[in-house]
Amino acid sequence: MIFSKKKKADTGERPGLVVVNKPSSVVSEQFRTIRTNIQFSMVDEDLKTVVVTSAGPASGKSTIAANLAATFASKEKKVLLVDADLRKPTVHKTFKVRNTDGLTTLLTDRNAHLDEMIYRTHTEGLYTLTSGAIPPNPAELLASKRMEEIKQEMLALFDLIIFDMPPVLAVTDAQVMATKADGVLFVIPQGSANKDEVMKAKDLLEKVQANVLGAVLNRVDKSDDSYYYYYGE
């Protein structure tokens, strides 16, 4: 795979990328378990696109999306992490790259090329696409025919695409992308998640016939690790 600008993320440590910084930790092992469970849940289907979202803000869903992308990536498997949170993007901060161009550039400028927007990280097989400038109409852009065209271009280059989305209850963006993805992973922060809100968000996803793969219970104290992740239907 060759990208025309050959963008590279810098070599500094990424505090949020536990699976890269501490591959032998309990947290990293939990991400590998999540990967295995997702693979089993889609055993008879080809999983190519996954939306990661939550009910409300401050759930840690962006951190989980980044670590999950890094867990799936390998020499044999090319993974693209897309910052489709066009309201409060964070992928550029996690990977310490510029966010002048990105997904919104591709959505609004047909002369822009996907291969020129992508950053190659220093994790084997892991690539990122930042959000680009924050637009006034994120949901409309994500629901557009142009977004479907871009997704098809991504599928031609990558084995797996993970979309980091805004919370379900805040805006309709996650519902829009859920209809375009093979599966949805729902992040629930322990201690701060309201049961009614979680159920309402689940109902909203089901209304658009989203394929909810399961949920990740985030921020559970466990042993000496700061966070513990649990995957379950």
C-alpha positions in Angstrom: 0.0 0.0 0.0 1.5 3.3 -1.0 0.2 6.7 0.0 1.2 9.7 -2.2 2.1 12.0 0.7 3.4 9.2 2.9 2.2 11.0 6.0 3.7 9.6 9.2 2.7 10.1 12.8 5.5 11.1 15.1 7.4 8.5 17.2 6.5 9.8 20.6 4.7 7.6 23.2 0.9 7.7 23.1 -0.4 7.8 26.7 -3.9 6.4 25.6 -2.5 3.5 23.5 -2.1 0.9 26.2 -1.8 -2.0 23.8 1.2 -0.3 22.2 2.9 1.0 25.3 2.1 -1.9 27.6 1.3 -5.0 25.4 1.7 -7.4 28.4 -0.7 -5.5 30.7 -4.1 -6.8 31.8 -5.8 -4.0 29.8 -4.0 -5.1 26.6 -5.1 -8.7 27.2 -8.7 -7.5 27.6 -8.5 -5.8 24.2 -7.2 -9.0 22.6 -10.2 -10.7 24.2 -12.5 -8.1 22.8 -11.0 -8.7 19.3 -11.5 -12.4 19.6 -15.1 -12.0 20.8 -15.9 -9.7 17.9 -14.3 -12.2 15.4 -16.4 -15.0 16.9 -19.6 -12.9 16.8 -19.1 -12.4 13.0 -17.8 -15.9 12.2 -20.2 -16.3 9.3 -19.9 -12.8 8.0 -17.0 -10.6 6.7 -16.5 -7.8 9.3 -15.0 -4.8 7.5 -16.5 -1.8 9.2 -17.1 -1.1 12.8 -18.7 1.9 14.6 -17.6 2.7 18.1 -19.9 4.9 20.1 -21.6 5.4 23.5 -24.7 6.8 25.1 -23.2 10.0 26.5 -20.0 11.9 26.6 -16.8 11.2 28.6 -17.2 7.4 28.2 -13.7 6.7 26.9 -15.0 5.5 23.5 -12.2 7.3 21.5 -9.5 5.6 23.6 -11.2 2.2 23.1 -11.6 2.8 19.4 -7.8 3.6 19.1 -6.7 0.6 21.1 -9.1 -1.7 19.3 -7.7 -0.5 16.0 -4.2 -1.1 17.2 -5.1 -4.6 18.4 -6.6 -5.6 15.1 -3.7 -4.2 13.1 -0.8 -6.4 12.0 1.6 -7.0 9.1 -1.1 -9.0 7.4 -4.1 -6.8 8.4 -4.4 -3.2 7.4 -6.6 -1.2 9.7 -7.9 2.4 9.3 -9.1 4.3 12.3 -11.4 7.1 11.1 -12.2 10.1 13.3 -15.9 10.5 12.3 -16.6 12.5 15.4 -16.9 15.7 13.4 -17.9 17.7 16.5 -15.2 16.9 19.1 -12.5 15.0 17.2 -9.6 13.4 19.2 -7.7 11.1 16.9 -5.3 13.8 15.9 -4.5 14.4 19.5 -4.0 10.7 20.3 -1.6 10.2 17.4 -0.1 13.7 17.6 -0.7 14.6 14.0 -2.1 17.7 12.2 -5.8 18.0 11.6 -5.9 20.6 8.8 -7.2 18.0 6.3 -9.2 14.9 6.9 -12.6 13.3 6.5 -14.5 16.6 6.0 -12.0 17.6 3.3 -12.9 14.4 1.4 -16.6 15.0 2.0 -16.6 18.6 0.7 -13.9 18.5 -2.0 -14.1 16.0 -4.8 -10.6 16.9 -5.9 -9.2 15.7 -2.6 -7.8 12.1 -2.5 -8.1 9.6 0.3 -4.5 8.5 0.0 -3.3 12.1 0.6 -5.2 12.4 3.9 -4.1 9.2 5.6 -1.4 9.0 8.3 0.7 5.8 8.6 1.3 5.2 12.3 4.3 3.4 13.8 2.2 0.5 14.7 2.4 -2.2 12.0 -0.7 -2.1 9.8 -2.4 0.8 11.6 -3.4 3.9 9.7 -5.5 7.0 10.7 -7.7 9.5 9.0 -8.4 12.6 11.1 -11.7 14.5 11.1 -10.4 17.6 9.3 -12.2 21.0 9.9 -15.3 20.8 12.0 -18.3 21.4 9.7 -21.7 23.0 10.5 -23.6 20.0 9.2 -21.9 16.7 10.3 -24.9 14.4 10.2 -25.8 15.6 6.6 -22.3 15.0 5.4 -22.1 11.5 7.0 -25.5 10.6 5.4 -24.5 11.8 2.0 -23.8 9.7 -1.1 -20.2 11.0 -1.0 -19.7 9.4 2.4 -20.7 6.0 0.9 -18.2 6.6 -2.0 -15.4 7.4 0.4 -16.3 4.2 2.5 -16.0 2.1 -0.7 -12.6 3.7 -1.4 -11.5 2.8 2.1 -12.7 -0.8 1.7 -10.5 -1.1 -1.4 -7.4 -0.2 0.6 -8.0 -1.6 4.1 -9.1 -4.9 5.7 -10.9 -3.2 8.6 -12.2 0.3 9.1 -13.1 1.5 12.6 -15.2 4.7 12.9 -14.9 6.7 16.1 -18.4 8.3 16.4 -20.1 10.9 18.8 -22.4 9.6 21.5 -25.8 8.3 20.3 -28.0 10.5 22.6 -26.2 13.8 21.7 -26.6 13.8 18.0 -27.8 11.5 15.1 -24.3 10.9 13.6 -23.7 7.5 15.2 -27.1 6.3 14.0 -26.4 7.5 10.5 -23.0 5.6 10.3 -24.5 2.5 12.1 -26.6 1.9 9.0 -23.4 1.9 6.9 -21.3 -0.3 9.1 -21.2 -4.1 9.6 -21.3 -3.7 13.4 -21.5 -1.4 16.3 -19.5 -1.6 19.5 -21.1 0.2 22.5 -19.0 1.7 25.3 -20.4 2.0 28.8 -18.4 3.7 31.5 -18.9 2.1 34.9 -20.1 4.4 37.6 -21.1 7.3 35.3 -23.5 5.6 32.9 -27.2 6.0 33.5 -29.1 2.8 32.8 -32.1 4.6 31.2 -29.7 6.5 28.9 -28.0 3.3 27.9 -31.2 1.6 27.1 -32.5 4.6 25.2 -29.3 4.7 23.1 -29.6 1.0 22.5 -33.2 1.5 21.3 -32.1 4.3 18.9 -29.5 2.0 17.4 -32.1 -0.8 17.0 -34.5 1.5 15.3 -32.0 1.9 12.4 -31.4 -1.8 12.5 -27.8 -1.5 13.6 -25.9 -4.7 14.2 -24.8 -4.2 17.9 -21.9 -6.6 18.4 -21.7 -6.0 22.1 -20.7 -3.6 24.8 -17.5 -2.7 26.5 -17.7 -1.9 30.2 -15.0 0.7 30.7 -13.2 2.1 33.7 -13.6 -0.8 36.1 -10.9 -0.9 38.7 -9.0 -4.1 38.5 -5.7 -5.1 40.1 -2.9 -2.6 39.5 -4.2 -1.4 36.1 -6.1 1.9 35.9 -8.8 0.5 33.6 -10.3 -2.9 32.9 -12.3 -3.6 29.8 -15.0 -6.2 29.5 -16.8 -7.2 26.4 -20.3 -8.8 26.4 -23.4 -9.1 24.4 
